[in-house]
Amino acid sequence: MEPKTVIEVARRAAGLSQRRLAEIARTQQSSVSEYESRRKSPTLEVVERLLDAADAELAVMPMVFFELRENPEFGTFSVPDRLWSVPLPKCFARVQVLKYIFHTEDDEIWDLSDEAQRIAYYELALVHAPGQILEDSVDGVLLIQAWPKLNLPDIVRGAWQPVIDAATASQDKPPRDPGGISGRIADEIGLPWPPSKPRKRRRR
């Protein structure tokens, strides 16, 4: 089964029918249908217009690559090259996984909005889940918060630890200007941005 197009994902998230999306974007419903079924390829300009009509936007996200590691006890497990974010509200959703994937007795359901259930899910996911499940349900920030509490096999914890360390390492970079707001205001009122560091006085 082919994954949904970004147009369909945005339309459904906005609760819009194809006809309503077409009306807002001033296009034909047949065109929206063709784009979503991949029978026709829209230009980037058309994609942006349709997403804008669905109150969504394209975002550039770094790709995550997974490496399979072998373990004689529980088989293979996936280790990413970086952490990622699962957007709200998906990161706090209720999830269900086929019992054969997690080696559980039932097709259990976890409520990721509950910390204890989220930790229990993450413990199983990091050991047994393929990359696609991990990337769709394990949020990087929530994983960092839960990391000290996770009961993981030593080999799994050791494999993931460099990824956690890289995500939480102090960055020797200039401070960010969130949203670029400070820079714009400083420019409007004639102040230099970023501000120059005050020179240290020499001791006599």
N, C-alpha and C positions, 0 to 999 in steps of 0.2 A: 504494500500500500504506500503510495507516494505521500510525502509530507505535505501538509496544507501550505498554500502560498501565503506570503506576508499579507496579501490583500484579504484573503479569506480569514486569516487569524485576526486581523484588525477589525474586519467587519463584524465577526462573531463576538469579539470582545466588546464592541460598541452596541451590540444587540440590534444590528441593522439587517434588514433583508437586502438581497441584491438589488431589488427595485429601488428601495429607499436610498441606498448608497449611491446608485446611479443618478437619482434625482438630485441629491446634494452635490455630487461632483459634476453634474450637468453632462452626463454621458448616457449611453444606452445600457439597459440591463443585459442585453445580449453580449455586450463587450465585457462587462464584469464577469459574466458566466464563462466566457471564453478564456479570460485571464486566469480565473480560479481553477479551471479544468486543464490549464496549460495548452489549450488548443491554439492560443494566440499569445505572443509575447509583447507586453506593453513596454513603452520607453520608460526611462527613469523618471521623466517629467510626469508621465501618466500615473506611475506608481505613487509618486509623492502627492499628486493631486487626490488620488483615491484614499490614501492614508490620511491626508489632511481632513478629508470629508468624514473620516471615521475617528477624528480626534486622536490620531496616532502619528508617529514619525519614524523614519528610518534611523537606526543607530548603528554605529560601527563598533563591533565588539571583537576583541582578540579571540582567535580560535583556540580551543583547548584540545590538546593531543594526549591520548592515553597510551600508556605502555603496559602490556600484560606481563605480570610477574608470576612465576610458577612456585607453588608450595605443595609439598607432598601430603600435607594434612588436609587442606581444603581446596586444592586445585589452583586455579589461576585467580588473580585479583588485579584490578586496574589501578594504575597510579597516574595522575595527571601531571602535566608540566607546569600548571599554574592553577590558582583558584579562580572562581567565577561567581557571578551573582545569579540567584533565581529571583525574578521579580515578584513583588507583592501582587496579589495575595497567594500566588502559587507556592511560595516558600513556607506558608503556614497552612497549606491545604491538607485534606485527608487523602492519604494515598493507600493503595492496595497493590500488593505484589504477589504474583504466582508463587505458591509455596515451594515449588521445585527450584526457583531461583535463589531464595534465601534459606532453603533447607529448613523451613518451618513446618509445623504439623498442619496448619491451615493457611488459606489465602488471607493472611491477617491484614487488618486495617490499622494504620497509625494516624493519629491526629498530630500533625507537625506544629500546631499552635500550642500544644502541651509540651513543656520542656522535657519531661521524663520520657514521653513517647517519642519525641524527636531524637533524643539521645539514643534510645533503644533502636530506632530505625537507622540512625547514622552508623551505629556499631555493626549492624548487619550489612548495610549498603557498602561500607568501605571494604568489607571482606568478600562479599558475594556479588555485588551489582556490577553489570557491565557499564562502560562509560556513558552510554545513552541515558540510563536510569540515573546515574550519579549527577550528570549535568542538568537533568530536568527536575531534580528534587533536593539535592544537597547544596544549600547556600553557603558560600565561602565565609561570610561574616559570622553566620550562626555556627558554622563548623569550628571556627577559631574560638568562639565563646565556649563551645562544648568540649573542645579538645582536651582540657585537663581531666574532664569527667568521663571520657570515653574509655570503656574497657575493650581494648583491642589486642589481638595477638602481637607480640613484639615485632615480628617481621613486617606486619602491616603498618604499625606505628612508625617503625624505622624508615619504611619506604615513603610514607607521607610526611614525615617530620621536615625534610628540606623544603617541601612545598609550603608548609605552614610558616616556617622560618622566613622564607623569601617574601611571603605576603605581609608579614608583620615586622620586617626589618626597618630600622630607622633609615630614612632616605636623605642622603646628603645633596639635596636639591634646594633651589630657592623656594620660599613659601608660595603656595598657590593663592591666587586671587579668586575665591569662589564666585562663579558666575560672571567674573570680569567686572563686577559692580564697582569695587573700590577704584580700579583703574579708570573707569569712565567718569566717575564723580571727580576724581583727582584731576583729570584732564579738563573737565568743565570749569573747575575753580582755579586752574593754573598751578596745581601742585605737581611735583615730580612723583612718579610712581613706577616701580617701588621706591619707597623713601631711601635715601642714602643713609648708610650706617654712620652714626656719630663717631668722630675720631677720638681715640683714647688719648687723654692728656699724658704727656710724659712726666714722670716723677723727677723732681729736681733733687 
